[in-house]
Amino acid sequence: MADVFDAVTSLDFHFSSANSDPKKGKLKPPKPYPRWWVTQSRKSKNSPERVAKLEDARRRKREREQVIAEGRIA
């Protein structure tokens, strides 16, 4: 069923792209239907870069809350 869904959305995308106004820009291609057995090739949710960014954001939040509590900024 996922393959059928992907085929129909692909057909709809191509039909819409062929019959749309080229001045309005390109349409985004459809995302494939998620399949539980296929792992995502994107970065994992716990990649070292993401964890480092989250920790940095949490540190900045704590610092800002401390400055607000001290009354240095409103």
C-alpha positions as CSV (number, residue, x, y, z in Angstrom):
1,M,0.0,0.0,0.0
2,A,2.9,2.4,0.7
3,D,4.2,1.9,-2.8
4,V,0.7,2.6,-4.2
5,F,0.5,5.8,-2.1
6,D,4.0,6.9,-3.3
7,A,3.0,6.2,-7.0
8,V,-0.2,8.2,-6.7
9,T,1.4,11.2,-5.0
10,S,4.3,11.1,-7.5
11,L,1.8,11.1,-10.4
12,D,-0.2,13.9,-8.8
13,F,3.1,15.9,-8.3
14,H,4.1,15.5,-11.9
15,F,0.7,16.3,-13.2
16,S,0.5,19.4,-11.0
17,S,4.1,20.5,-12.0
18,A,3.3,20.1,-15.7
19,N,0.1,22.2,-15.5
20,S,1.2,24.9,-13.1
21,D,2.3,28.4,-13.9
22,P,6.1,28.5,-14.3
23,K,6.1,32.1,-12.9
24,K,4.9,30.9,-9.5
25,G,8.0,28.7,-8.9
26,K,8.5,25.0,-8.6
27,L,6.5,22.7,-6.4
28,K,8.1,20.7,-3.7
29,P,8.3,17.0,-4.5
30,P,6.2,14.7,-2.2
31,K,7.8,12.9,0.7
32,P,7.7,9.1,0.5
33,Y,5.3,7.3,2.8
34,P,7.2,6.2,5.9
35,R,8.2,2.6,6.1
36,W,9.1,1.2,9.5
37,W,11.8,-1.1,8.1
38,V,13.7,1.6,6.3
39,T,16.1,3.6,8.5
40,Q,16.3,7.3,7.9
41,S,19.5,8.5,6.3
42,R,19.3,11.9,8.0
43,K,21.2,12.7,11.1
44,S,20.1,10.8,14.1
45,K,18.3,12.7,16.9
46,N,21.2,12.0,19.2
47,S,24.1,13.0,16.9
48,P,27.0,14.7,18.7
49,E,26.4,18.0,16.9
50,R,22.8,18.1,17.9
51,V,23.6,17.2,21.6
52,A,26.2,19.9,21.7
53,K,23.8,22.5,20.2
54,L,21.1,21.6,22.8
55,E,23.5,21.8,25.7
56,D,24.7,25.2,24.5
57,A,21.2,26.4,24.2
58,R,20.4,25.2,27.7
59,R,23.5,26.9,29.1
60,R,22.5,30.2,27.5
61,K,19.0,29.9,28.9
62,R,20.3,29.3,32.4
63,E,22.6,32.3,32.1
64,R,19.8,34.5,30.8
65,E,17.5,33.4,33.6
66,Q,20.2,34.1,36.2
67,V,20.8,37.6,34.8
68,I,17.0,38.3,34.9
69,A,16.8,37.0,38.4
70,E,19.6,39.4,39.4
71,G,17.7,42.2,37.9
72,R,20.4,43.3,35.4
73,I,18.0,43.0,32.5
74,A,14.2,43.0,32.4
